[in-house]
């Protein structure tokens, strides 16, 4: 479904525009709820969309642009039943109840009922049935009713109410789309107090609940990017499953080692092994997740390639060899625009030394402290250590002045001639979403190094 959505609705990689315009990039993560159902959080980038600051300036200075922007948003984002033109009133203190669907052999739930097809009827008849079918879906899937989930993050002094709903469904309505004079944010029209945002075409096609939001501010963009990418980095074992697995692991360990009077190192190792193995074996995944992986769905959808940054290892390196207080002072007193980027680096050019003589031996890095990635190829094994790659990067430009973020994102490490040929083949692939351009190359290791390679800027 997601793959068809990307190709049919967004039309990514195609010359014609999609539902929202010409899509230039997308990033989505898949999450499984406690009941096992899957849903996808997707960020979409549209060609020609100005930056939040530029868009605000254009809406302030141009009434025509502001009107076009409001019309475009209202055509894509709905918060009312189709055909509604006025605000739906709601009694104060009494939320509108969602219409109940009484399923019968002749009245099937809209989520599983075949939708109307334009090829089976006249266009005018299809338009009428389309609106009726969408309204049924919205009533069953996007009509919000408060549950315990809405208030699961409440503090002790907070009461469950509309204003404290974490879904922000507080019954607020708005007859027209306006521009907030203080924050300059777009306040989208909301004619129904309980219907969450949706797009009529998307909900018609997927026949499931959905949400849609326009990112119109820099703060909102940062929050949504964190919200979406947080799913792919969160723990794979939810709390309720983790506690159940821990209880089972403790019981299994106690059953085998609880009767031993003399407890020694061997029993410690055996108990820990049983504990860990028992927890890992008790992790459960739903059949939806299993089927998703079997059909090649995976847990994320991206239009571009992304690089891994082992940030924790660099953070430990800085904490080991520099005093955090001095780093904070240096960062606060550093000028906004350094005169020479090549001399502003605070990383050592040779093997660093601990910050003081009182450094704990456990804090000094050893062979197990650094992260080394092994890549298994056809008849060969190559290694990757980002700390060494960055600290021992070439002293020539453009590498010398690269920050860590730029170095990881803009360079490619080539280990063998076969990898070089593979890279060149990928560059010649017209379907590649982000082609690499080789503009410079040099050796990053001396000839005696086990990581002999060529580092290229992309």
FILUM-613131 format. One line per 4 residues: number of its first residue (from 1); for each residue x, y, z of C-alpha. Coordinates in nm, 3 decimals, decimal comma. Layout:
BEGIN
NUM = X/Y/Z | ...
! end
This chain:
BEGIN
1 = 0,000/0,000/0,000 | 0,273/0,249/0,093 | 0,469/0,175/-0,224 | 0,161/0,236/-0,438
5 = 0,089/0,554/-0,242 | 0,439/0,684/-0,318 | 0,414/0,607/-0,690 | 0,046/0,675/-0,761
9 = -0,049/0,953/-0,518 | 0,282/1,134/-0,464 | 0,419/1,036/-0,809 | 0,773/1,065/-0,679
13 = 1,032/1,040/-0,955 | 0,777/1,106/-1,230 | 0,759/1,418/-1,450 | 0,393/1,490/-1,369
17 = 0,277/1,634/-1,039 | 0,118/1,432/-0,763 | -0,170/1,511/-0,531 | 0,024/1,775/-0,337
21 = 0,246/1,898/-0,622 | 0,584/1,776/-0,742 | 0,730/1,562/-0,463 | 1,108/1,600/-0,432
25 = 1,168/1,378/-0,128 | 0,995/1,170/0,135 | 1,087/1,000/0,462 | 0,856/0,762/0,644
29 = 0,881/0,524/0,939 | 0,651/0,233/1,022 | 0,538/0,164/1,379 | 0,344/-0,123/1,530
33 = 0,097/-0,042/1,804 | 0,044/-0,258/2,110 | -0,228/-0,452/1,926 | 0,008/-0,513/1,634
37 = -0,153/-0,285/1,377 | 0,090/-0,094/1,157 | 0,088/0,272/1,064 | 0,330/0,497/0,879
41 = 0,452/0,847/0,966 | 0,554/1,020/0,643 | 0,725/1,354/0,576 | 0,690/1,495/0,222
45 = 0,895/1,768/0,057 | 0,725/1,965/-0,225 | 0,915/2,140/-0,506 | 0,887/2,519/-0,505
49 = 0,761/2,543/-0,148 | 0,936/2,842/0,015 | 1,101/2,833/0,353 | 0,875/2,910/0,651
53 = 1,024/3,258/0,693 | 0,996/3,337/0,321 | 0,639/3,208/0,310 | 0,541/3,434/0,600
57 = 0,690/3,738/0,429 | 0,509/3,657/0,104 | 0,174/3,613/0,281 | 0,216/3,946/0,459
61 = 0,311/4,144/0,149 | 0,084/3,974/-0,107 | -0,290/3,929/-0,056 | -0,306/3,723/-0,376
65 = -0,040/3,479/-0,258 | -0,204/3,447/0,084 | -0,540/3,374/-0,081 | -0,387/3,111/-0,310
69 = -0,207/2,947/-0,016 | -0,528/2,931/0,190 | -0,724/2,788/-0,104 | -0,456/2,524/-0,168
73 = -0,449/2,413/0,195 | -0,829/2,402/0,225 | -0,850/2,186/-0,088 | -0,609/1,929/0,060
77 = -0,683/1,932/0,434 | -1,038/1,876/0,553 | -1,172/1,879/0,908 | -1,541/1,842/0,830
81 = -1,773/1,612/0,639 | -1,779/1,671/0,265 | -2,058/1,912/0,173 | -2,034/2,106/0,501
85 = -2,017/2,485/0,455 | -2,096/2,616/0,805 | -1,953/2,551/1,150 | -2,115/2,254/1,323
89 = -2,228/2,371/1,671 | -2,151/2,171/1,982 | -2,316/2,213/2,325 | -2,076/2,348/2,585
93 = -1,935/2,065/2,793 | -2,092/1,793/2,580 | -1,881/1,652/2,298 | -2,063/1,542/1,986
97 = -2,097/1,165/1,982 | -1,969/0,967/1,686 | -2,250/0,808/1,482 | -2,257/0,435/1,549
101 = -2,245/0,198/1,254 | -2,487/-0,091/1,284 | -2,338/-0,360/1,064 | -2,578/-0,591/0,884
105 = -2,547/-0,816/0,579 | -2,672/-0,525/0,369 | -2,489/-0,250/0,561 | -2,122/-0,349/0,561
109 = -1,861/-0,142/0,746 | -1,704/0,114/0,507 | -1,356/-0,001/0,603 | -1,406/-0,338/0,434
113 = -1,671/-0,249/0,176 | -1,559/-0,210/-0,187 | -1,555/0,161/-0,273 | -1,753/0,301/-0,566
117 = -1,579/0,281/-0,904 | -1,602/0,559/-1,158 | -1,597/0,305/-1,441 | -1,924/0,154/-1,317
121 = -2,138/0,470/-1,321 | -2,181/0,818/-1,459 | -1,942/1,089/-1,332 | -2,222/1,276/-1,157
125 = -2,338/0,960/-0,980 | -1,982/0,872/-0,882 | -1,927/1,217/-0,733 | -2,232/1,172/-0,513
129 = -2,135/0,821/-0,401 | -1,774/0,932/-0,351 | -1,877/1,203/-0,103 | -2,113/0,966/0,079
133 = -1,847/0,695/0,107 | -1,582/0,940/0,231 | -1,820/1,077/0,495 | -1,887/0,724/0,622
137 = -1,513/0,659/0,649 | -1,454/0,989/0,830 | -1,730/0,919/1,081 | -1,587/0,576/1,162
141 = -1,215/0,655/1,154 | -1,148/1,028/1,199 | -1,423/1,128/1,442 | -1,230/1,176/1,766
145 = -1,360/1,050/2,098 | -1,147/1,082/2,410 | -0,989/0,766/2,551 | -0,730/0,698/2,820
149 = -0,461/0,743/2,554 | -0,552/1,112/2,529 | -0,447/1,171/2,890 | -0,174/0,915/2,954
153 = 0,087/1,191/3,002 | -0,116/1,400/3,247 | 0,048/1,520/3,565 | -0,103/1,455/3,904
157 = -0,258/1,801/3,929 | -0,413/1,787/3,580 | -0,764/1,662/3,509 | -0,886/1,480/3,197
161 = -1,049/1,745/2,981 | -1,065/1,877/2,626 | -0,786/2,126/2,695 | -0,552/1,848/2,816
165 = -0,610/1,609/2,526 | -0,267/1,526/2,384 | -0,428/1,488/2,038 | -0,528/1,857/2,068
169 = -0,891/1,779/1,990 | -1,050/2,033/2,224 | -1,367/2,113/2,027 | -1,231/2,435/1,876
173 = -1,389/2,549/1,549 | -1,289/2,821/1,301 | -1,514/2,943/1,015 | -1,234/3,062/0,787
177 = -0,860/3,017/0,745 | -0,668/3,309/0,893 | -0,313/3,425/0,956 | -0,236/3,474/1,323
181 = -0,122/3,837/1,362 | 0,120/3,758/1,645 | 0,285/3,430/1,543 | 0,212/3,464/1,166
185 = 0,113/3,097/1,165 | -0,170/2,967/0,948 | -0,487/2,890/1,145 | -0,665/2,645/0,915
189 = -1,043/2,645/0,882 | -1,215/2,394/1,113 | -1,589/2,349/1,067 | -1,634/2,040/1,285
193 = -1,524/2,025/1,652 | -1,442/1,650/1,661 | -1,317/1,549/1,316 | -0,938/1,517/1,280
197 = -0,763/1,647/0,970 | -0,782/1,424/0,664 | -0,752/1,427/0,287 | -1,063/1,296/0,113
201 = -0,881/1,117/-0,171 | -0,632/0,942/0,058 | -0,891/0,821/0,307 | -1,106/0,705/0,013
205 = -0,819/0,492/-0,119 | -0,676/0,348/0,204 | -1,012/0,312/0,387 | -0,845/0,370/0,724
209 = -0,782/0,649/0,970 | -0,527/0,913/0,875 | -0,399/1,257/0,969 | -0,241/1,531/0,762
213 = -0,062/1,850/0,860 | 0,104/2,138/0,678 | 0,446/2,228/0,819 | 0,438/2,606/0,810
217 = 0,704/2,701/1,065 | 1,063/2,616/1,140 | 0,972/2,510/1,493 | 0,701/2,281/1,359
221 = 0,938/2,130/1,104 | 1,195/2,046/1,373 | 0,929/1,899/1,600 | 0,780/1,681/1,327
225 = 1,119/1,560/1,205 | 1,207/1,457/1,560 | 0,864/1,300/1,607 | 0,892/1,090/1,291
229 = 1,257/0,987/1,314 | 1,219/0,901/1,683 | 1,014/0,598/1,586 | 1,298/0,431/1,398
233 = 1,536/0,475/1,693 | 1,304/0,381/1,981 | 1,347/0,056/2,166 | 1,212/-0,248/1,984
237 = 1,074/-0,388/2,311 | 0,779/-0,189/2,452 | 0,740/-0,150/2,827 | 0,455/-0,398/2,872
241 = 0,640/-0,665/2,673 | 0,969/-0,585/2,845 | 0,824/-0,636/3,192 | 0,665/-0,965/3,088
245 = 0,993/-1,084/2,935 | 1,187/-0,978/3,245 | 0,949/-1,168/3,474 | 0,983/-1,481/3,260
249 = 1,363/-1,448/3,248 | 1,393/-1,414/3,626 | 1,171/-1,718/3,679 | 1,375/-1,927/3,433
253 = 1,704/-1,825/3,594 | 1,578/-1,893/3,947 | 1,450/-2,238/3,847 | 1,796/-2,345/3,729
257 = 2,031/-2,171/3,972 | 1,815/-2,100/4,277 | 1,908/-2,425/4,456 | 2,289/-2,383/4,424
261 = 2,438/-2,302/4,770 | 2,785/-2,196/4,656 | 2,748/-1,918/4,403 | 3,060/-1,836/4,201
265 = 3,170/-1,656/3,884 | 3,066/-1,952/3,669 | 2,713/-1,934/3,804 | 2,711/-1,556/3,748
269 = 2,795/-1,605/3,382 | 2,542/-1,883/3,336 | 2,264/-1,691/3,508 | 2,329/-1,380/3,299
273 = 2,329/-1,588/2,980 | 1,995/-1,748/3,067 | 1,851/-1,411/3,168 | 1,944/-1,240/2,840
277 = 1,847/-1,534/2,618 | 1,513/-1,571/2,793 | 1,428/-1,205/2,742 | 1,527/-1,208/2,375
281 = 1,328/-1,525/2,314 | 1,015/-1,373/2,470 | 0,996/-1,075/2,234 | 0,675/-1,090/2,037
285 = 0,583/-0,936/1,703 | 0,244/-0,929/1,540 | 0,149/-1,117/1,226 | 0,117/-0,779/1,051
289 = 0,484/-0,711/1,118 | 0,582/-1,059/1,001 | 0,388/-1,024/0,677 | 0,526/-0,675/0,620
293 = 0,883/-0,804/0,633 | 0,800/-1,110/0,422 | 0,663/-0,897/0,138 | 0,957/-0,657/0,161
297 = 0,782/-0,372/0,340 | 1,048/-0,303/0,600 | 1,024/-0,044/0,877 | 1,096/0,274/0,681
301 = 1,055/0,432/0,337 | 1,302/0,687/0,203 | 1,371/0,853/-0,130 | 1,737/0,927/-0,054
305 = 2,033/0,748/0,098 | 2,130/0,824/0,456 | 2,459/0,782/0,643 | 2,504/0,639/0,989
309 = 2,683/0,856/1,245 | 2,806/0,676/1,557 | 2,761/0,986/1,769 | 2,799/0,814/2,106
313 = 3,158/0,711/2,034 | 3,254/1,071/1,946 | 3,074/1,198/2,254 | 3,272/0,960/2,475
317 = 3,593/1,068/2,302 | 3,528/1,435/2,378 | 3,429/1,363/2,738 | 3,748/1,161/2,788
321 = 4,001/1,408/2,652 | 3,839/1,746/2,715 | 3,683/1,901/3,020 | 3,314/1,971/2,953
325 = 3,321/2,298/3,147 | 3,607/2,432/2,937 | 3,430/2,326/2,619 | 3,118/2,514/2,726
329 = 3,324/2,825/2,804 | 3,509/2,802/2,473 | 3,187/2,757/2,278 | 3,024/3,056/2,449
333 = 3,322/3,284/2,381 | 3,380/3,164/2,024 | 3,303/3,426/1,756 | 3,000/3,366/1,535
337 = 3,209/3,357/1,217 | 3,562/3,220/1,271 | 3,826/3,383/1,058 | 3,988/3,059/0,952
341 = 3,790/2,736/0,958 | 4,102/2,527/0,919 | 4,250/2,652/1,247 | 3,930/2,653/1,453
345 = 3,919/2,277/1,501 | 3,960/2,165/1,862 | 4,034/1,803/1,774 | 4,390/1,685/1,824
349 = 4,609/1,632/1,520 | 4,794/1,348/1,692 | 4,701/1,088/1,947 | 4,506/1,276/2,217
353 = 4,601/1,267/2,582 | 4,360/1,250/2,874 | 4,254/1,585/3,019 | 4,418/1,524/3,358
357 = 4,618/1,269/3,552 | 4,318/1,172/3,760 | 4,135/1,019/3,466 | 4,002/0,677/3,553
361 = 4,163/0,390/3,365 | 3,813/0,283/3,266 | 3,765/0,615/3,088 | 4,067/0,569/2,862
365 = 3,961/0,411/2,534 | 4,075/0,059/2,456 | 4,013/-0,182/2,173 | 3,656/-0,244/2,289
369 = 3,574/0,123/2,335 | 3,566/0,225/1,971 | 3,298/0,119/1,726 | 3,430/-0,084/1,433
373 = 3,198/-0,189/1,153 | 3,279/-0,498/0,947 | 3,158/-0,516/0,586 | 3,151/-0,865/0,438
377 = 3,208/-0,868/0,063 | 3,276/-1,134/-0,196 | 3,595/-1,292/-0,066 | 3,699/-0,992/0,146
381 = 3,631/-0,818/0,475 | 3,666/-0,441/0,517 | 3,652/-0,239/0,839 | 3,519/0,105/0,918
385 = 3,599/0,320/1,219 | 3,450/0,668/1,202 | 3,670/0,809/1,478 | 3,989/0,719/1,294
389 = 3,843/0,824/0,961 | 3,765/1,172/1,089 | 4,069/1,230/1,312 | 4,308/1,106/1,041
393 = 4,129/1,274/0,752 | 4,345/1,441/0,484 | 4,500/1,774/0,575 | 4,415/1,913/0,230
397 = 4,097/2,089/0,132 | 3,809/2,035/0,127 | 3,857/1,766/0,392 | 4,060/1,966/0,646
401 = 3,784/2,219/0,719 | 3,497/1,970/0,718 | 3,292/1,935/1,032 | 3,208/1,586/1,154
405 = 2,856/1,614/1,013 | 2,983/1,723/0,671 | 3,255/1,457/0,665 | 3,012/1,172/0,732
409 = 2,746/1,302/0,496 | 2,957/1,423/0,204 | 3,231/1,162/0,168 | 3,240/0,806/0,042
413 = 3,491/0,544/0,154 | 3,611/0,312/-0,124 | 3,792/-0,001/-0,007 | 3,859/-0,204/-0,323
417 = 3,861/-0,168/-0,699 | 3,535/-0,362/-0,719 | 3,373/-0,105/-0,491 | 3,501/0,167/-0,720
421 = 3,338/0,001/-1,017 | 3,017/-0,042/-0,818 | 3,017/0,327/-0,729 | 3,070/0,428/-1,090
425 = 2,782/0,203/-1,196 | 2,556/0,365/-0,940 | 2,654/0,708/-1,070 | 2,550/0,610/-1,420
429 = 2,214/0,479/-1,299 | 1,951/0,729/-1,408 | 1,709/0,612/-1,139 | 1,947/0,701/-0,857
433 = 1,769/0,965/-0,643 | 2,089/1,129/-0,518 | 2,381/1,077/-0,762 | 2,731/1,124/-0,627
437 = 2,983/1,351/-0,795 | 3,348/1,262/-0,747 | 3,537/1,587/-0,726 | 3,842/1,492/-0,524
441 = 4,022/1,183/-0,399 | 4,313/1,103/-0,174 | 4,439/0,830/0,057 | 4,312/0,842/0,414
445 = 4,550/0,576/0,549 | 4,921/0,503/0,507 | 5,008/0,196/0,306 | 5,074/-0,015/0,618
449 = 4,731/0,059/0,768 | 4,476/-0,225/0,781 | 4,216/0,027/0,658 | 4,375/0,110/0,327
453 = 4,122/0,298/0,123 | 4,041/0,600/-0,086 | 3,828/0,877/0,055 | 3,633/1,080/-0,194
457 = 3,416/1,382/-0,151 | 3,067/1,341/-0,289
! end
